[in-house]
């Protein structure tokens, strides 16, 4: 159980074997969340003007989540290696030295306001330090005041080398979605600019 995290509470689960497809299916029943999503899409285009207490609750939730021990994997080192090499070649050493437990898909369509609830938990597990803050930040680049707020709120994580690698990884991952599938095209240039800046900071050769 994830304690201290603003999320729906698990009531019960059911699993069954689908012999025809060779799969095991699972369904979870959770407590109802009636608060609206911050955004209908992962990115934001305007400032949602969230209260200070909302930010404080998000900070507490991610801190509590990061301390939770799990064998689940959210993001692997080999994926980080591939994505960073796709953008930076050998200029950046992609080795993550600090790992924490993360939601691993924290964007604006997975959080509610004005009461915070973090939704969509199927992918949670261990990831680079600062991964969740980095993901939310990358999806906020069209609204600089919000992106700056995230950098301030989570500076302790994002200012570390692992946190900067998490930001670079996230930028490249989102750019890949833009270039391959046409997702969030307005984010393309801000993501490229942010990724180039991070490469300059992290460059080893």
C-alpha positions in Angstrom: 0.0 0.0 0.0 1.2 3.5 -0.8 0.7 5.6 2.3 0.9 9.4 2.4 0.1 9.7 -1.3 -3.0 11.6 -2.6 -4.5 8.9 -4.7 -7.8 6.9 -4.8 -8.0 4.1 -2.3 -8.0 0.5 -3.5 -11.1 -1.4 -2.4 -10.7 -4.7 -4.1 -9.1 -6.5 -7.1 -10.2 -9.3 -9.3 -8.0 -11.4 -11.6 -8.9 -14.1 -14.1 -7.2 -16.3 -16.7 -8.0 -15.8 -20.4 -6.9 -19.1 -21.8 -7.8 -18.3 -25.3 -5.4 -15.3 -25.4 -3.0 -16.6 -22.9 -3.4 -13.6 -20.6 -4.2 -12.9 -17.0 -6.6 -9.9 -16.7 -7.0 -7.7 -13.6 -9.5 -5.1 -12.6 -9.3 -2.8 -9.6 -12.2 -1.1 -7.8 -11.2 2.2 -6.4 -12.8 5.0 -4.4 -14.7 7.5 -6.5 -12.8 10.7 -7.4 -15.2 13.6 -8.2 -12.6 16.4 -8.5 -12.1 17.5 -12.1 -8.8 16.9 -14.0 -6.4 19.8 -14.1 -6.3 19.4 -17.9 -8.1 17.2 -20.5 -4.7 16.7 -22.1 -1.2 15.8 -20.6 0.1 19.3 -21.4 -1.2 22.7 -20.2 -1.6 25.8 -22.4 -2.7 28.2 -19.7 -1.9 28.5 -16.0 -4.4 26.4 -14.0 -3.7 28.8 -11.0 -3.4 26.0 -8.4 -3.4 26.9 -4.8 -0.3 26.8 -2.6 -1.8 24.0 -0.6 -2.2 22.0 -3.9 1.5 22.3 -4.5 2.3 21.4 -0.9 0.2 18.3 -1.2 1.8 17.3 -4.4 5.3 17.8 -2.8 4.3 15.7 0.2 2.8 13.0 -2.0 5.8 12.6 -4.2 8.1 12.6 -1.2 6.1 9.9 0.5 6.0 7.9 -2.8 9.8 8.2 -3.2 10.4 6.6 0.1 8.2 3.5 -0.7 10.2 0.4 -1.4 9.1 -1.7 -4.3 10.4 -4.3 -6.8 8.2 -2.7 -9.5 10.1 -0.9 -12.3 8.8 2.3 -13.8 11.8 3.3 -16.0 14.8 1.2 -16.7 18.4 2.3 -17.2 18.6 0.8 -20.7 15.7 2.9 -21.8 17.3 6.0 -20.4 20.5 5.1 -22.3 18.7 4.7 -25.6 16.7 7.8 -25.4 19.5 10.1 -24.4 21.8 8.6 -27.0 19.2 9.3 -29.7 19.4 13.0 -28.9 22.9 13.6 -27.5 25.0 10.8 -28.9 27.9 10.2 -26.7 28.1 13.7 -25.3 26.2 12.8 -22.2 26.9 9.9 -19.8 23.3 8.6 -19.1 24.1 6.6 -16.0 21.5 7.3 -13.3 23.1 7.2 -9.8 20.0 7.8 -7.7 16.7 5.9 -8.1 13.4 6.4 -6.2 9.9 5.1 -6.5 7.8 7.1 -9.0 4.4 7.3 -10.5 6.2 7.3 -13.9 3.4 9.0 -15.9 2.7 12.2 -14.0 1.1 14.7 -16.3 -1.7 17.2 -16.1 -4.5 14.8 -17.2 -3.5 12.5 -14.3 -4.0 15.0 -11.5 -7.1 16.7 -10.2 -7.9 20.1 -8.8 -8.8 21.8 -6.5 -8.4 18.7 -4.3 -5.3 16.8 -5.5 -5.7 13.1 -6.5 -3.1 11.4 -8.6 -4.6 9.0 -11.0 -3.5 6.2 -13.5 -1.2 4.0 -11.4 -0.6 1.0 -13.6 3.0 2.0 -14.5 4.4 3.1 -11.1 7.7 1.7 -9.9 11.4 2.6 -9.5 12.7 5.4 -11.8 15.4 8.1 -11.9 15.3 10.6 -9.0 13.1 13.5 -10.0 11.3 11.6 -12.8 7.8 12.7 -11.8 8.7 16.3 -11.3 10.6 16.2 -14.6 7.6 14.8 -16.5 5.2 17.4 -15.1 7.7 20.1 -15.9 8.1 19.0 -19.5 4.4 19.1 -20.0 4.3 22.6 -18.6 6.9 24.2 -20.9 4.2 26.2 -22.8 3.4 28.0 -19.5 6.7 29.2 -18.2 5.4 30.4 -14.7 4.2 26.8 -14.0 7.4 25.2 -15.4 9.4 27.6 -13.1 7.1 26.7 -10.1 7.9 23.0 -10.6 11.6 23.7 -10.8 11.3 25.7 -7.5 9.1 23.2 -5.7 11.2 20.2 -6.7 14.7 21.8 -6.9 16.1 19.4 -4.4 15.6 16.6 -6.9 15.7 18.4 -10.3 19.0 20.1 -9.5 20.9 16.8 -9.0 22.7 15.1 -11.9 20.1 12.3 -11.8 17.3 14.9 -11.8 18.8 16.6 -14.8 19.1 13.3 -16.6 15.5 12.6 -15.8 14.6 15.9 -17.4 16.6 15.2 -20.5 15.1 11.7 -20.8 11.6 13.1 -20.5 12.2 15.8 -23.1 13.5 13.2 -25.6 10.7 10.7 -24.8 8.1 13.4 -25.5 9.9 14.6 -28.6 9.9 11.0 -29.9 6.1 10.9 -29.4 5.9 14.2 -31.4 8.2 13.1 -34.2 6.7 9.5 -34.6 3.1 10.1 -33.8 2.4 13.8 -34.1 1.6 14.2 -30.4 1.6 17.6 -28.7 3.3 19.4 -31.6 3.3 22.8 -29.9 5.6 21.4 -27.3 8.2 20.5 -29.9 10.4 23.6 -29.9 10.3 24.2 -26.1 11.3 20.6 -25.7 14.1 20.9 -28.1 15.4 24.1 -26.5 15.2 22.5 -23.0 16.9 19.3 -24.1 19.7 21.3 -25.8 20.2 23.3 -22.6 20.4 20.1 -20.5 22.9 18.5 -22.9 25.1 21.6 -22.5 24.9 21.2 -18.7 25.5 17.5 -18.7 28.0 17.1 -21.5 31.1 15.0 -20.7 32.9 15.1 -24.1 
